[in-house]
Amino acid sequence: MRLNNGDLFPSVSGPVLGGGKLTIPEDLKQEWNVVLFYRGHW
């Protein structure tokens, strides 16, 4: 799926290092945010 200018980011959730989960964009409260996805070891 590709986003265009002005599109809303779809809701995505995943585990967080140390426990719990993060749901994007609901858990991001600031206007600008950076999320790093680390693929880990293959």
Secondary structure, DSSP 8 states (H G I E B T S, - for coil): ----TT-----EEEE-TTSSEEEETTT--SSS----------
